[in-house]
Amino acid sequence: MGASEEARLKDAIDYMKEADKNTEKSWFKKPDWDIAAQYYEKAGQAFKAGKSYDQAVQAFIKASDAMIHATSYFMAGRALENGGNIALQNLGQPERAADMYKRASELFMQNMTPDRAAEMLEKSAKAMEPISVDQAIELYIGACNIYEGEDRARYATDTFKRTIALLVKHKRFEKATEILQRLGNVQKDTTNKMAYYKTLLSIIIVQLAAGDEVEAGKRFQAYCSVDGFVKSEESAIAHQMLDAFEHRDQGYYNHAAGLQHVGFLDNEIARLARSIVISDDLVSGGGYVEPNQPPQQQQFYQQGPNQPPPPSGQYQQQQQQQQPPFQPQQQQYDRKDVYQPRPSQQQFTPQHQQQSSGGYDISPPAPGPPAYSDERSESDWRALTEKPASSTNSPAPHQPHLQPSQMHPGQAPSPSRQEQQRQQPQPGAPPSRNYYEDDDDDGLL
């Protein structure tokens, strides 16, 4: 111990004696707590300079008690804060320091200084983190409550973030979601919307880390109604993460978690987002999903009860073996000058059995000719209705009009020339119908 330290310790002892004299009560003298508090505080500083840290802590505690008697609560809180700093930094006694910080917070609240009271609770929580996580979380939440209770929550952003970081670090996801929601309620009334969007994305990440992807999806749908969130990068990242969970694609999720905007989140949230591993579960609505594939290449397998899923790649090989190679047919279905009968239904029936999964047909279309149509072309009508050239060029033989008495028994009367003219098709009319003029229908045509 040097000479200077011995001198400082001697001065500290003298200060303590003077302080004790001012605290004594006699018949003709009342205790002077203000003077006593000043001497106690000087003694504490002198003990600290002389490296007698335990005596320094005791001196600051006595100074705080003297200031409480003098109804100076703010100065009493400061004295306890100084004693707590020495106990934490020089003596290595975090529990003792945390208790002193907590008492100082109560004194600051009596002095109507909530900011300092919340700060003392936060320092107490930091001191208790290595010892008791539960007590540290309780102290952090108490500091947040003070800010919110005094309508000063906008100044508590850092306190909220420290609380969330501790909760996420120790996997207290349910409580972390609650504190994140409280932080979001504070940020939504401010002009910094980007910080609000980051908080919403953090909530979704915490829900995914907790394994509750259904709740994460519900919250994402609710957050889409927030003004501007849908157009933000945080919304796109949340959508990709939920899509990766839906398809059980770890690679797609790692791509979303590795984006730059995820690194802009708080350190614990970003670290949590990049450490999430998607479990290979049974996906509802189909069957087993082959993992480690992009969503567009996943194969859904239909299987019976108590039947394990086929190994990776075996399903595609079985399908390729079942499908016969395509063989083009030799018939010409596109010729219009020749009438073609309707092909049979068995000709277009695929030989392989349709494969389905979950009620969806995933078999490729069967090869074959183009679809058959009942509508006939103009060349078909012409081939069916036109008469041969020999019959059209030669004149019809003249048959005189016979009276019924001149006809043989059973012979049908031949039509007259006028009736034959009526039965001739008119120019431009379709050959399938015969339009003729009748004396009674002159007014209709």
C-alpha positions as CSV (number, residue, x, y, z in Angstrom):
1,M,0.0,0.0,0.0
2,G,1.4,3.4,-1.1
3,A,1.6,6.5,1.0
4,S,-1.1,8.2,-1.0
5,E,-3.5,5.3,-0.3
6,E,-2.7,5.4,3.4
7,A,-3.4,9.1,3.4
8,R,-6.7,8.6,1.7
9,L,-7.7,5.9,4.2
10,K,-6.8,8.2,7.1
11,D,-9.0,11.0,5.6
12,A,-11.8,8.5,5.1
13,I,-11.7,7.6,8.8
14,D,-11.8,11.2,9.8
15,Y,-14.8,11.8,7.6
16,M,-16.6,8.9,9.1
17,K,-16.1,10.3,12.6
18,E,-17.4,13.7,11.6
19,A,-20.5,12.1,10.0
20,D,-21.2,10.0,13.1
21,K,-21.1,13.2,15.3
22,N,-23.8,14.8,13.1
23,T,-26.1,11.8,13.4
24,E,-26.0,11.9,17.3
25,K,-29.0,13.3,19.1
26,S,-28.7,15.2,22.4
27,W,-30.8,17.4,24.6
28,F,-29.6,20.6,22.9
29,K,-28.9,19.3,19.4
30,K,-30.8,17.5,16.7
31,P,-29.2,15.2,14.1
32,D,-28.0,17.1,11.0
33,W,-28.6,14.5,8.3
34,D,-27.6,16.7,5.4
35,I,-24.1,17.3,6.9
36,A,-23.8,13.7,7.9
37,A,-24.7,12.5,4.4
38,Q,-22.0,14.8,2.9
39,Y,-19.3,13.4,5.3
40,Y,-20.4,9.8,4.6
41,E,-20.2,10.4,0.9
42,K,-16.7,11.9,1.2
43,A,-15.6,8.9,3.3
44,G,-16.9,6.6,0.6
45,Q,-14.9,8.3,-2.1
46,A,-11.8,8.2,0.1
47,F,-12.2,4.5,0.9
48,K,-12.5,3.8,-2.8
49,A,-9.3,5.8,-3.5
50,G,-7.6,3.9,-0.8
51,K,-8.8,0.6,-2.3
52,S,-10.8,-0.3,0.7
53,Y,-13.8,-1.2,-1.3
54,D,-15.9,-3.0,1.3
55,Q,-15.7,0.1,3.7
56,A,-16.5,2.3,0.7
57,V,-19.7,0.3,0.1
58,Q,-20.7,0.6,3.7
59,A,-20.0,4.4,3.7
60,F,-22.3,4.9,0.7
61,I,-25.0,2.9,2.3
62,K,-24.8,5.1,5.4
63,A,-24.9,8.2,3.2
64,S,-28.0,6.9,1.5
65,D,-29.7,6.4,4.9
66,A,-28.8,9.9,6.0
67,M,-30.2,11.4,2.8
68,I,-33.5,9.4,3.3
69,H,-33.8,11.0,6.7
70,A,-33.2,14.4,5.0
71,T,-36.0,13.5,2.5
72,S,-33.5,13.8,-0.4
73,Y,-34.6,10.6,-2.2
74,F,-32.7,11.4,-5.4
75,M,-29.4,11.8,-3.7
76,A,-30.1,8.7,-1.6
77,G,-30.6,6.8,-4.8
78,R,-27.4,8.1,-6.3
79,A,-25.5,7.0,-3.2
80,L,-26.8,3.5,-3.5
81,E,-25.9,3.4,-7.2
82,N,-22.3,4.4,-6.3
83,G,-22.1,1.6,-3.7
84,G,-23.6,-0.9,-6.2
85,N,-21.0,0.0,-8.8
86,I,-18.2,-0.7,-6.3
87,A,-19.8,-4.0,-5.2
88,L,-20.1,-5.1,-8.8
89,Q,-16.9,-3.9,-10.4
90,N,-14.4,-4.0,-7.6
91,L,-15.7,-6.6,-5.2
92,G,-17.3,-9.0,-7.7
93,Q,-20.6,-9.3,-5.8
94,P,-23.4,-9.1,-8.4
95,E,-26.2,-10.2,-6.0
96,R,-25.3,-7.4,-3.5
97,A,-25.0,-4.9,-6.4
98,A,-28.3,-6.0,-7.8
99,D,-30.0,-5.5,-4.5
100,M,-28.6,-2.0,-4.1
101,Y,-29.7,-1.1,-7.6
102,K,-33.2,-2.3,-6.9
103,R,-33.4,-0.2,-3.7
104,A,-32.1,2.8,-5.7
105,S,-34.8,2.3,-8.2
106,E,-37.5,2.5,-5.5
107,L,-36.0,5.8,-4.3
108,F,-36.0,7.3,-7.8
109,M,-39.6,6.4,-8.1
110,Q,-40.4,8.2,-4.9
111,N,-38.6,11.2,-6.3
112,M,-40.8,11.0,-9.5
113,T,-37.9,10.2,-11.8
114,P,-39.1,7.1,-13.7
115,D,-36.4,7.1,-16.2
116,R,-33.7,6.7,-13.6
117,A,-35.8,4.1,-11.8
118,A,-36.1,2.0,-14.9
119,E,-32.4,2.4,-15.6
120,M,-31.6,1.1,-12.1
121,L,-33.8,-2.0,-12.7
122,E,-32.0,-2.6,-16.0
123,K,-28.6,-2.4,-14.3
124,S,-29.9,-4.8,-11.6
125,A,-31.0,-7.2,-14.4
126,K,-27.6,-7.1,-16.1
127,A,-25.9,-7.9,-12.8
128,M,-28.2,-10.9,-12.3
129,E,-27.9,-12.4,-15.8
130,P,-25.0,-14.7,-14.9
131,I,-26.6,-15.9,-11.7
132,S,-30.4,-16.2,-12.2
133,V,-31.9,-15.7,-15.6
134,D,-35.5,-15.7,-14.3
135,Q,-34.7,-12.9,-11.9
136,A,-33.0,-11.0,-14.6
137,I,-36.0,-11.4,-17.0
138,E,-38.3,-10.2,-14.2
139,L,-36.2,-7.1,-13.6
140,Y,-36.0,-6.3,-17.3
141,I,-39.8,-6.6,-17.6
142,G,-40.2,-4.4,-14.6
143,A,-38.1,-1.7,-16.3
144,C,-40.4,-1.9,-19.4
145,N,-43.5,-1.7,-17.2
146,I,-42.1,1.5,-15.6
147,Y,-41.6,3.1,-19.0
148,E,-45.1,2.1,-20.2
149,G,-46.8,3.1,-17.0
150,E,-45.3,6.6,-17.1
151,D,-46.2,7.0,-20.8
152,R,-42.6,7.1,-21.8
153,A,-42.4,3.9,-23.7
154,R,-40.9,5.6,-26.7
155,Y,-37.7,6.0,-24.7
156,A,-37.7,2.3,-23.8
157,T,-36.8,0.8,-27.2
158,D,-33.3,-0.3,-26.1
159,T,-34.7,-1.8,-22.9
160,F,-37.3,-3.8,-24.9
161,K,-34.6,-5.0,-27.2
162,R,-32.3,-6.1,-24.3
163,T,-35.2,-8.0,-22.8
164,I,-36.1,-9.7,-26.1
165,A,-32.5,-10.7,-26.7
166,L,-32.3,-12.3,-23.2
167,L,-35.5,-14.2,-23.8
168,V,-34.6,-15.4,-27.2
169,K,-31.1,-16.4,-26.1
170,H,-32.6,-18.7,-23.4
171,K,-35.4,-20.0,-25.7
172,R,-38.3,-18.2,-23.8
173,F,-40.2,-17.8,-27.1
174,E,-43.7,-17.3,-25.7
175,K,-42.5,-14.4,-23.5
176,A,-40.4,-13.0,-26.2
177,T,-43.4,-12.9,-28.6
178,E,-45.3,-11.0,-25.9
179,I,-42.5,-8.4,-25.4
180,L,-42.1,-8.0,-29.2
181,Q,-45.8,-7.3,-29.5
182,R,-45.6,-4.7,-26.9
183,L,-42.6,-3.1,-28.7
184,G,-44.6,-3.2,-31.9
185,N,-47.5,-1.3,-30.3
186,V,-45.0,1.4,-29.3
187,Q,-43.4,1.6,-32.7
188,K,-46.6,1.7,-34.8
189,D,-47.4,5.2,-33.4
190,T,-44.0,6.6,-34.5
191,T,-42.8,7.7,-37.9
192,N,-40.2,5.0,-38.1
193,K,-42.2,2.4,-39.9
194,M,-39.1,0.4,-41.0
195,A,-38.4,-0.4,-37.3
196,Y,-42.0,-1.5,-36.9
197,Y,-41.8,-3.9,-39.9
198,K,-38.6,-5.4,-38.5
199,T,-40.4,-6.1,-35.3
200,L,-43.3,-7.8,-37.1
201,L,-40.8,-10.0,-39.0
202,S,-39.1,-10.8,-35.7
203,I,-42.4,-12.0,-34.3
204,I,-42.9,-14.4,-37.2
205,I,-39.3,-15.7,-36.9
206,V,-39.8,-16.4,-33.1
207,Q,-43.0,-18.3,-33.9
208,L,-41.3,-20.4,-36.5
209,A,-38.5,-21.1,-34.0
210,A,-41.1,-22.2,-31.5
211,G,-42.5,-24.7,-34.0
212,D,-45.8,-23.0,-34.3
213,E,-46.0,-22.3,-38.0
214,V,-49.8,-22.1,-38.0
215,E,-49.7,-19.2,-35.5
216,A,-46.9,-17.6,-37.6
217,G,-49.1,-17.8,-40.7
218,K,-52.1,-16.3,-38.9
219,R,-49.9,-13.4,-37.6
220,F,-48.5,-12.9,-41.1
221,Q,-52.1,-12.6,-42.5
222,A,-53.0,-10.1,-39.8
223,Y,-49.9,-8.1,-40.4
224,C,-50.7,-7.8,-44.1
225,S,-53.4,-5.3,-43.2
226,V,-50.7,-3.0,-41.7
227,D,-50.2,0.0,-44.0
228,G,-47.1,-0.5,-46.1
229,F,-46.0,-3.9,-44.7
230,V,-47.0,-5.9,-47.8
231,K,-44.7,-3.8,-50.0
232,S,-41.7,-4.1,-47.6
233,E,-38.8,-6.4,-47.9
234,E,-39.7,-7.8,-44.4
235,S,-43.0,-9.0,-45.8
236,A,-41.3,-10.8,-48.7
237,I,-38.9,-12.5,-46.4
238,A,-41.6,-13.7,-44.1
239,H,-43.6,-15.0,-47.1
240,Q,-40.6,-17.0,-48.3
241,M,-40.0,-18.5,-44.8
242,L,-43.6,-19.6,-44.5
243,D,-43.5,-21.0,-48.0
244,A,-40.4,-23.0,-47.1
245,F,-42.1,-24.4,-44.0
246,E,-45.1,-25.3,-46.0
247,H,-43.1,-27.3,-48.5
248,R,-40.5,-28.6,-45.9
249,D,-37.7,-27.2,-47.9
250,Q,-34.6,-26.4,-45.8
251,G,-32.6,-25.0,-48.7
252,Y,-35.3,-22.5,-49.6
253,Y,-35.5,-21.4,-46.0
254,N,-31.8,-21.0,-45.7
255,H,-31.9,-18.7,-48.8
256,A,-34.5,-16.5,-47.2
257,A,-32.7,-16.4,-43.8
258,G,-29.5,-15.4,-45.5
259,L,-30.9,-12.3,-47.1
260,Q,-29.4,-9.0,-46.2
261,H,-32.5,-7.6,-44.4
262,V,-32.4,-10.5,-41.9
263,G,-29.0,-9.3,-40.9
264,F,-30.5,-5.9,-40.1
265,L,-32.5,-7.4,-37.3
266,D,-31.3,-7.6,-33.7
267,N,-28.3,-10.0,-33.3
268,E,-30.2,-12.6,-31.3
269,I,-33.1,-12.6,-33.8
270,A,-30.9,-12.9,-36.8
271,R,-28.9,-15.7,-35.2
272,L,-32.1,-17.5,-34.3
273,A,-33.5,-17.1,-37.9
274,R,-30.3,-18.7,-39.3
275,S,-30.3,-21.6,-36.9
276,I,-33.9,-22.8,-37.5
277,V,-34.1,-26.4,-38.9
278,I,-37.3,-27.6,-40.6
279,S,-38.4,-31.0,-39.5
280,D,-39.5,-33.6,-42.1
281,D,-43.1,-34.1,-41.1
282,L,-46.2,-35.4,-42.8
283,V,-47.7,-32.7,-44.9
284,S,-51.5,-32.6,-44.8
285,G,-53.4,-33.0,-48.0
286,G,-51.1,-35.3,-50.0
287,G,-48.6,-37.7,-48.5
288,Y,-44.9,-37.8,-47.6
289,V,-42.8,-35.1,-49.1
290,E,-39.3,-35.8,-50.3
291,P,-37.0,-33.4,-48.4
292,N,-34.1,-31.3,-49.6
293,Q,-35.8,-30.3,-52.9
294,P,-37.1,-27.0,-54.1
295,P,-40.9,-26.6,-53.8
296,Q,-41.5,-27.0,-57.6
297,Q,-39.6,-30.3,-57.7
298,Q,-41.2,-32.0,-54.7
299,Q,-42.9,-35.3,-55.3
300,F,-46.0,-36.4,-53.3
301,Y,-46.5,-40.1,-52.9
302,Q,-49.8,-41.8,-52.4
303,Q,-49.5,-44.8,-50.1
304,G,-51.8,-47.1,-48.2
305,P,-52.0,-47.3,-44.4
306,N,-49.0,-48.7,-42.5
307,Q,-46.9,-48.4,-45.6
308,P,-43.6,-46.5,-45.4
309,P,-42.7,-43.9,-48.1
310,P,-40.5,-45.1,-51.0
311,P,-36.9,-44.0,-50.9
312,S,-35.7,-41.0,-52.8
313,G,-35.7,-41.3,-56.5
314,Q,-37.4,-44.7,-56.6
315,Y,-40.8,-43.3,-57.4
316,Q,-39.6,-41.5,-60.6
317,Q,-37.8,-44.7,-61.8
318,Q,-41.0,-46.7,-61.4
319,Q,-43.0,-44.1,-63.3
320,Q,-40.5,-44.1,-66.2
321,Q,-40.7,-47.9,-66.4
322,Q,-44.5,-47.9,-66.5
323,Q,-44.9,-45.3,-69.2
324,P,-44.4,-46.9,-72.7
325,P,-42.4,-45.0,-75.3
326,F,-44.4,-42.9,-77.7
327,Q,-45.0,-44.4,-81.1
328,P,-46.6,-42.2,-83.7
329,Q,-49.5,-43.8,-85.6
330,Q,-49.3,-44.2,-89.3
331,Q,-52.9,-43.1,-90.0
332,Q,-53.4,-39.7,-91.5
333,Y,-56.1,-37.9,-89.6
334,D,-55.6,-34.5,-91.2
335,R,-56.8,-35.4,-94.8
336,K,-60.0,-33.6,-95.7
337,D,-60.7,-35.0,-99.1
338,V,-61.5,-38.5,-97.8
339,Y,-64.3,-39.2,-95.3
340,Q,-62.9,-40.9,-92.2
341,P,-65.0,-42.8,-89.8
342,R,-64.9,-41.9,-86.1
343,P,-62.1,-43.9,-84.4
344,S,-63.0,-46.3,-81.7
345,Q,-62.8,-45.2,-78.0
346,Q,-60.2,-48.0,-77.3
347,Q,-57.8,-46.4,-79.7
348,F,-57.2,-43.4,-77.5
349,T,-57.2,-45.2,-74.1
350,P,-53.7,-44.9,-72.6
351,Q,-52.1,-48.2,-71.9
352,H,-50.6,-47.2,-68.6
353,Q,-52.6,-46.7,-65.4
354,Q,-53.1,-43.2,-64.2
355,Q,-51.0,-42.2,-61.2
356,S,-52.6,-39.9,-58.6
357,S,-51.7,-38.6,-55.2
358,G,-54.0,-36.9,-52.8
359,G,-56.9,-36.7,-55.3
360,Y,-54.8,-35.0,-58.0
361,D,-54.0,-36.7,-61.4
362,I,-50.2,-36.3,-62.0
363,S,-49.9,-38.7,-64.9
364,P,-48.7,-37.2,-68.2
365,P,-51.1,-36.9,-71.1
366,A,-51.4,-40.0,-73.3
367,P,-49.9,-39.8,-76.8
368,G,-52.4,-40.1,-79.7
369,P,-54.1,-38.4,-82.7
370,P,-55.9,-35.1,-82.3
371,A,-59.3,-35.0,-80.7
372,Y,-62.2,-36.2,-82.9
373,S,-64.8,-33.7,-83.9
374,D,-68.4,-34.4,-85.1
375,E,-68.4,-31.3,-87.3
376,R,-67.9,-32.2,-91.0
377,S,-65.9,-30.1,-93.4
378,E,-67.1,-28.6,-96.7
379,S,-65.2,-31.3,-98.7
380,D,-67.1,-34.0,-96.8
381,W,-70.4,-32.4,-97.7
382,R,-69.4,-32.2,-101.3
383,A,-68.3,-35.8,-101.4
384,L,-71.6,-37.1,-100.0
385,T,-74.0,-35.0,-102.0
386,E,-72.6,-34.5,-105.5
387,K,-73.7,-37.0,-108.2
388,P,-71.4,-38.8,-110.6
389,A,-70.4,-36.9,-113.8
390,S,-72.1,-39.6,-116.1
391,S,-75.5,-39.0,-114.5
392,T,-75.3,-35.2,-114.6
393,N,-74.3,-34.9,-118.3
394,S,-76.7,-37.5,-119.9
395,P,-80.3,-36.3,-120.3
396,A,-82.9,-38.2,-118.4
397,P,-85.1,-40.6,-120.6
398,H,-88.4,-39.2,-121.5
399,Q,-91.3,-41.0,-119.7
400,P,-94.7,-40.0,-120.8
401,H,-97.2,-39.1,-118.2
402,L,-99.4,-42.2,-117.6
403,Q,-102.8,-42.0,-116.4
404,P,-103.7,-44.2,-113.4
405,S,-105.8,-46.5,-115.6
406,Q,-102.8,-47.1,-117.9
407,M,-100.4,-48.2,-115.1
408,H,-99.7,-51.7,-114.2
409,P,-101.0,-53.1,-110.9
410,G,-98.5,-52.2,-108.1
411,Q,-96.7,-49.5,-110.1
412,A,-96.3,-46.1,-108.4
413,P,-97.3,-43.1,-110.5
414,S,-94.3,-41.1,-111.8
415,P,-94.1,-37.5,-110.9
416,S,-95.0,-34.9,-113.5
417,R,-92.5,-32.4,-115.0
418,Q,-93.8,-29.7,-112.8
419,E,-93.3,-31.7,-109.7
420,Q,-89.8,-32.6,-110.8
421,Q,-88.9,-29.0,-111.1
422,R,-90.3,-28.3,-107.7
423,Q,-88.0,-30.9,-106.2
424,Q,-84.8,-29.5,-107.7
425,P,-82.6,-27.7,-105.1
426,Q,-82.4,-24.0,-105.5
427,P,-79.1,-22.3,-106.1
428,G,-77.1,-21.6,-102.9
429,A,-79.2,-23.9,-100.7
430,P,-77.4,-26.7,-98.8
431,P,-77.7,-30.1,-100.5
432,S,-79.1,-31.7,-97.3
433,R,-82.4,-30.0,-97.6
434,N,-84.8,-29.4,-100.6
435,Y,-86.6,-26.1,-100.8
436,Y,-89.3,-25.9,-103.5
437,E,-91.8,-23.3,-104.4
438,D,-95.4,-24.0,-103.8
439,D,-98.4,-22.1,-104.9
440,D,-99.6,-21.8,-101.4
441,D,-96.2,-20.6,-100.0
442,D,-95.5,-17.7,-102.5
443,G,-96.0,-15.2,-99.8
444,L,-93.7,-16.9,-97.3
445,L,-90.6,-17.1,-99.5
